[in-house]
Amino acid sequence: MIEYLWKAAFVFYSQTSTQAEAWESKRLQLILEGKSSSVATAMRQSVSLPKLTPQ
């Protein structure tokens, strides 16, 4: 699961970004708290934001 979160984090942030680490850590914590469906829903919504480009 952690590998998938890292891959998702790198969609939103560069691989050397501390923001990617914070993003991944927050989502992992929420998943461990039993809120995985909320995390999945938020990730799907984030991908559809107009600011996200194919790059």
Order of alpha helices (4+ residues) and beta strands (2+ residues): alpha-alpha-alpha
